[in-house]
């Protein structure tokens, strides 16, 4: 490690501890040339997540693209930006843990649908209509039937 003050490459580590919720190691160092102290962080190198599109093309995973798709499905629904961000975080983490490279785009869509089902029924149906390429009213009816079977009935007494 090169000292940021005198550029000497000789130093000693005084203290090491985890940082950023265990995603990095913080090291306190002392330069053997000038005696000044400085801090460094050691983080794992991020491996880019590649997506395999239906066309066969590969492209990098773009959080913004996923976020925007979910945001459109949740438009005018009682879903906060924090909840949308949490869904994107969960989906990205699931894709990184999956181990397949590249990750099929269909798998990302399924992960999003799973989380939207628990978050908001209308957002789920909106996203499903695009993801599953609904063409007819019967497509909506079929998906609505599946959603009704998997969702517990709403308590109508609370609304009265």
C-alpha positions as CSV (number, residue, x, y, z in Angstrom):
1,X,0.0,0.0,0.0
2,X,1.4,3.4,-1.0
3,X,1.3,6.2,1.6
4,X,-1.0,9.0,0.5
5,X,1.3,11.6,2.1
6,X,4.8,10.5,1.0
7,X,4.2,7.7,-1.4
8,X,6.4,5.2,0.5
9,X,5.3,1.7,0.0
10,X,6.4,0.5,3.5
11,X,3.7,0.6,6.2
12,X,2.4,-1.5,9.1
13,X,-1.2,-2.3,9.9
14,X,-2.2,-1.0,13.4
15,X,-5.8,-2.1,13.5
16,X,-8.2,-4.1,11.4
17,X,-12.0,-4.4,11.8
18,X,-15.0,-5.2,9.6
19,X,-17.0,-2.3,8.1
20,X,-20.1,-1.7,6.0
21,X,-22.0,-4.5,7.7
22,X,-19.2,-7.0,7.0
23,X,-18.9,-6.2,3.3
24,X,-15.5,-4.6,3.8
25,X,-12.4,-4.6,6.1
26,X,-11.2,-1.3,7.5
27,X,-7.5,-1.1,8.1
28,X,-5.7,1.6,10.1
29,X,-2.1,1.9,8.8
30,X,1.1,3.7,9.8
31,X,3.6,4.8,7.2
32,X,7.2,3.6,8.0
33,X,8.6,6.5,6.0
34,X,6.9,9.6,7.4
35,X,5.1,8.1,10.4
36,X,1.6,9.4,9.5
37,X,-1.5,7.3,9.8
38,X,-4.2,6.6,7.2
39,X,-7.1,4.3,6.7
40,X,-7.7,1.9,3.9
41,X,-10.7,-0.3,3.0
42,X,-10.6,-3.7,1.5
43,X,-13.7,-4.8,-0.4
44,X,-14.4,-7.8,-2.7
45,X,-14.3,-7.0,-6.4
46,X,-17.9,-6.8,-7.7
47,X,-18.5,-9.4,-10.4
48,X,-20.9,-7.9,-13.0
49,X,-24.2,-9.8,-13.2
50,X,-25.0,-10.7,-16.8
51,X,-28.6,-11.2,-18.1
52,X,-29.5,-13.6,-20.9
53,X,-32.3,-12.0,-22.8
54,X,-35.0,-14.0,-24.7
55,X,-33.3,-13.0,-28.0
56,X,-30.1,-14.7,-26.8
57,X,-28.3,-11.4,-26.3
58,X,-26.4,-10.8,-23.1
59,X,-26.4,-7.5,-21.2
60,X,-25.4,-6.3,-17.8
61,X,-27.9,-6.3,-15.0
62,X,-29.2,-2.7,-14.6
63,X,-30.9,-1.9,-11.3
64,X,-32.4,1.2,-12.8
65,X,-34.2,-0.8,-15.4
66,X,-35.6,-3.2,-12.9
67,X,-36.6,-0.4,-10.6
68,X,-38.4,1.5,-13.3
69,X,-40.4,-1.6,-14.4
70,X,-41.5,-2.2,-10.8
71,X,-42.2,1.5,-10.3
72,X,-44.5,1.5,-13.4
73,X,-46.4,-1.5,-12.0
74,X,-46.8,0.2,-8.7
75,X,-47.9,3.6,-10.1
76,X,-50.8,5.1,-8.0
77,X,-50.6,2.2,-5.6
78,X,-49.8,2.4,-1.9
79,X,-46.2,1.2,-2.4
80,X,-43.3,3.3,-1.1
81,X,-39.9,3.9,-2.8
82,X,-38.3,2.0,0.1
83,X,-40.5,-1.0,-0.6
84,X,-39.6,-0.9,-4.3
85,X,-35.9,-0.6,-3.5
86,X,-36.2,-3.5,-1.1
87,X,-37.7,-5.7,-3.9
88,X,-34.9,-4.7,-6.3
89,X,-32.3,-5.5,-3.6
90,X,-33.9,-8.9,-2.9
91,X,-34.1,-9.8,-6.6
92,X,-30.5,-8.7,-7.3
93,X,-29.3,-10.7,-4.2
94,X,-31.3,-13.8,-5.3
95,X,-29.7,-13.6,-8.8
96,X,-26.2,-13.3,-7.4
97,X,-26.8,-16.3,-5.1
98,X,-28.3,-18.3,-7.9
99,X,-24.9,-19.1,-9.4
100,X,-26.1,-19.4,-13.0
101,X,-24.2,-17.1,-15.3
102,X,-25.6,-15.5,-17.3
103,X,-29.0,-15.3,-15.5
104,X,-32.0,-15.8,-17.8
105,X,-34.2,-12.7,-17.9
106,X,-37.3,-14.9,-17.3
107,X,-35.8,-15.8,-13.9
108,X,-35.6,-12.2,-12.9
109,X,-39.3,-11.7,-14.0
110,X,-40.3,-14.6,-11.8
111,X,-38.4,-13.3,-8.8
112,X,-40.1,-9.9,-9.2
113,X,-43.6,-11.4,-9.6
114,X,-43.0,-13.5,-6.4
115,X,-42.2,-10.4,-4.4
116,X,-45.0,-8.2,-6.0
117,X,-47.6,-10.9,-5.1
118,X,-46.8,-10.3,-1.4
119,X,-46.5,-6.5,-1.8
120,X,-49.6,-5.4,-3.9
121,X,-52.1,-7.5,-5.9
122,X,-52.7,-4.8,-8.5
123,X,-49.0,-4.1,-9.1
124,X,-48.5,-7.9,-9.4
125,X,-51.2,-8.1,-12.1
126,X,-49.8,-5.1,-14.0
127,X,-46.3,-6.6,-14.0
128,X,-47.6,-10.0,-14.9
129,X,-49.5,-8.6,-17.9
130,X,-46.3,-7.3,-19.4
131,X,-44.0,-10.1,-18.2
132,X,-46.3,-12.9,-19.4
133,X,-47.4,-10.9,-22.5
134,X,-51.1,-11.0,-22.0
135,X,-53.0,-10.8,-25.3
136,X,-56.6,-11.4,-24.3
137,X,-59.0,-10.8,-21.4
138,X,-58.9,-14.5,-20.6
139,X,-55.2,-14.1,-19.8
140,X,-56.1,-11.6,-17.1
141,X,-58.9,-13.7,-15.8
142,X,-56.6,-16.8,-15.5
143,X,-53.9,-14.8,-13.6
144,X,-56.5,-13.2,-11.4
145,X,-57.9,-16.6,-10.5
146,X,-54.4,-17.8,-9.6
147,X,-53.8,-14.7,-7.5
148,X,-57.1,-15.2,-5.7
149,X,-56.2,-18.8,-4.8
150,X,-52.8,-17.8,-3.4
151,X,-53.9,-14.7,-1.5
152,X,-55.7,-14.9,1.8
153,X,-59.2,-13.4,1.7
154,X,-59.3,-9.7,2.7
155,X,-61.2,-8.9,5.9
156,X,-64.2,-6.9,4.6
157,X,-65.2,-5.9,8.2
158,X,-62.2,-3.6,8.5
159,X,-63.4,-1.4,5.6
160,X,-66.9,-0.9,7.1
